Amino acid sequence: MKEHQLQYERTFLSPYAQKSEDTKGRVREIEPCPIRTEYQRDRDRIIHSRAFRRLKHKTQVFLRPTDDHFRTRLTHTLEVTQIARTIARALLLNEDLTEAIGLGHDLGHTPFGHAGERVLNALTGHFYHNEQSLRVVDVLEEDGLGLNLTWEVRDGILQHKSSGKPCTLEGKVVSYADRIAYINHDIDDAVRAGVLTEDEIPADCREYLGRTKGERINTLVLDIIQNSFEKPCVSLTDKGDYYMNKLRDFMFERVYFTQAGEDSLKKADRMLSMLYKYYIAHPDELPPSGVEGETSVLVCDYLAGMTDNYAINKARYLFLPEYN
């Protein structure tokens, strides 16, 4: 029963781990579950949410790939969570909290990956997927009621970006796992797409981190664990941080903004812009959401929640005569 799990946390987790019974709680109090801890309940609420299901049809990097082996936003989320749990287990941190944050960190991501995020940010002056992810779990799910998650999970979701400052070590673990995952699986996808080859990766990065995706992930995970064990912080060594960021900069230079699908990205930009302007002019055509607010915010909610295919089909319906 739950008491055995709470006793396990008290006895075996690191003194720096966030214990389930020490949560700051939820906005709305609920009856305790006799079986699950609070963070286990949050994990289950996220997995059963509509926003989580939509991730399977949202772009990670490559738009609408015909090859089923390319990552989607959902598979990215699962890889982040797996890496984060491995680190959390080794550091004797709370795996349930880590898992909940990992599963929820990208729920607010737009269609068409970061291209969609850039478009909405340019149109509104302020749109970031981590803030939208928090809005999803706080407001948009359950027809305006939100998922009512614990404070620690919500903090980890909001602060998961590299510039964030999570209040728990578990949140910091997810932040690192996010970067480790996307850098390495995006290399894998870029090689599959013919955008780059393994030999084009900077030689010193390959020498230090490894020559395969698995080797590079393993090097960075071990670096964090060995540098952070029995410490009140989670971090890479200076050397590990240097090579991870060098590899990340390489990906931004060679793949993220100059990939072979740049023409498709430009089309996605134009399409989202058209959809945004259309719904700003026709707010009465937004589907009922149970949420009130400024028109621009509600339009962003609707567009950010779209999958790639839904956005494309909606644009066809609105702007192509044969679909009317």
TAPE-V731404 format. One record per pair of residues at least 4 apart in sequence whose C-alpha atoms are under 6 Angstrom apart, sorted by the first residue. I is the first residue (numbers start at 1). GAP is how many residues later the second one is. D is the distance in Angstrom with one decimal. If there is no record, write none. Layout:
[[I & GAP & D] [I & GAP & D]]
//
This chain:
[[1 & 34 & 5.2] [2 & 33 & 4.6] [2 & 34 & 5.7] [8 & 4 & 5.7] [9 & 4 & 5.1] [13 & 79 & 4.9] [13 & 80 & 5.9] [14 & 78 & 5.1] [16 & 216 & 5.7] [17 & 76 & 4.6] [17 & 77 & 5.9] [24 & 127 & 5.9] [25 & 125 & 5.2] [25 & 126 & 5.9] [26 & 123 & 5.9] [26 & 124 & 4.7] [36 & 4 & 5.7] [39 & 57 & 5.6] [39 & 58 & 5.2] [40 & 56 & 5.7] [42 & 107 & 5.7] [43 & 57 & 4.3] [51 & 56 & 5.8] [55 & 18 & 5.2] [55 & 19 & 4.6] [56 & 16 & 6.0] [56 & 18 & 4.7] [57 & 250 & 5.4] [58 & 14 & 5.9] [58 & 15 & 5.4] [58 & 53 & 5.2] [58 & 249 & 5.1] [58 & 250 & 5.5] [59 & 4 & 5.7] [59 & 13 & 5.2] [59 & 14 & 5.7] [59 & 53 & 4.9] [59 & 54 & 5.0] [60 & 12 & 4.8] [60 & 13 & 4.8] [60 & 53 & 5.2] [61 & 52 & 5.9] [70 & 119 & 5.9] [71 & 4 & 5.7] [77 & 26 & 5.9] [80 & 97 & 5.4] [80 & 98 & 5.2] [80 & 101 & 5.6] [81 & 18 & 5.7] [81 & 21 & 4.8] [83 & 94 & 5.7] [84 & 89 & 5.8] [84 & 90 & 5.4] [84 & 93 & 5.2] [85 & 4 & 5.9] [85 & 10 & 5.7] [88 & 4 & 6.0] [88 & 5 & 4.8] [88 & 7 & 5.8] [91 & 138 & 5.5] [95 & 4 & 5.9] [98 & 72 & 5.1] [101 & 4 & 5.8] [101 & 52 & 5.3] [101 & 55 & 5.7] [101 & 56 & 5.6] [102 & 72 & 5.9] [105 & 52 & 4.6] [106 & 27 & 5.9] [107 & 26 & 4.9] [108 & 21 & 5.4] [108 & 24 & 4.6] [108 & 25 & 3.7] [109 & 20 & 5.0] [110 & 6 & 5.5] [110 & 7 & 5.8] [110 & 194 & 4.2] [111 & 5 & 5.8] [111 & 195 & 6.0] [111 & 196 & 5.2] [111 & 197 & 4.9] [112 & 4 & 5.2] [120 & 4 & 6.0] [121 & 4 & 5.2] [121 & 5 & 4.9] [121 & 6 & 4.4] [129 & 4 & 5.9] [130 & 28 & 5.1] [131 & 27 & 5.8] [134 & 4 & 5.9] [134 & 24 & 5.9] [135 & 4 & 5.4] [136 & 4 & 4.6] [136 & 5 & 5.8] [137 & 4 & 5.9] [137 & 9 & 5.1] [137 & 10 & 5.2] [138 & 8 & 4.4] [139 & 5 & 5.0] [139 & 6 & 5.6] [139 & 7 & 4.3] [140 & 4 & 4.9] [140 & 6 & 5.6] [141 & 5 & 4.5] [142 & 4 & 5.5] [143 & 146 & 5.7] [143 & 147 & 5.1] [144 & 146 & 5.1] [144 & 147 & 5.2] [156 & 4 & 5.7] [156 & 10 & 5.6] [156 & 15 & 4.5] [159 & 5 & 4.4] [159 & 6 & 5.7] [159 & 7 & 5.2] [160 & 4 & 5.9] [160 & 15 & 4.5] [161 & 14 & 6.0] [166 & 5 & 5.3] [166 & 6 & 5.8] [174 & 4 & 6.0] [177 & 4 & 5.9] [179 & 4 & 6.0] [181 & 4 & 6.0] [182 & 4 & 5.5] [184 & 29 & 5.7] [186 & 4 & 5.9] [190 & 5 & 5.2] [190 & 6 & 6.0] [191 & 4 & 5.9] [191 & 5 & 5.2] [191 & 6 & 5.3] [205 & 4 & 5.6] [205 & 38 & 5.9] [206 & 4 & 4.8] [206 & 5 & 5.1] [209 & 7 & 4.7] [209 & 10 & 5.7] [210 & 5 & 4.9] [210 & 6 & 4.8] [222 & 4 & 6.0] [223 & 4 & 6.0] [223 & 13 & 5.9] [224 & 4 & 5.9] [224 & 11 & 5.6] [224 & 12 & 4.7] [225 & 4 & 5.7] [228 & 6 & 5.1] [236 & 4 & 5.6] [236 & 5 & 5.5] [250 & 4 & 6.0] [251 & 4 & 5.1] [252 & 4 & 4.8] [254 & 4 & 5.8] [255 & 4 & 4.6] [279 & 4 & 5.2] [300 & 4 & 5.8] [306 & 4 & 5.9] [306 & 5 & 5.8] [310 & 4 & 6.0] [315 & 4 & 5.8] [316 & 4 & 5.1] [317 & 6 & 4.7] [317 & 7 & 5.9]]
//
